[in-house]
């Protein structure tokens, strides 16, 4: 995606990709796959991911461990944005996030880890 130009954000709608916990290669592969399928793509990444990668997405949200207030702000932001779907390929980070978002969009989870 060399000539990437962000598209307008579509509300309600679009896809949220939870990239926190993914390797750089897996994150870029997921972005490449989902970008063409969505009217707008928002990704949630960690600060180190944002610093390391050029992220071709319409909107980038950065997750930083900010305690209970930060988590509540993230949940509220996802809820208010009304995504049509959330893709969370890794359950390693933010695994319980889907239980706190209401109204709950379609939530596509990755495979379970070996521990369950």
Secondary structure by P-SEA (a helix, b strand, c coil): ccccccccccccbbbbbccccccaaaaaaaaaaacccccbbbbbbcaaaaacccccccbbbbbccccaaaaaaaaaaaaaaccccccccccccccccccccccccccccccccccc
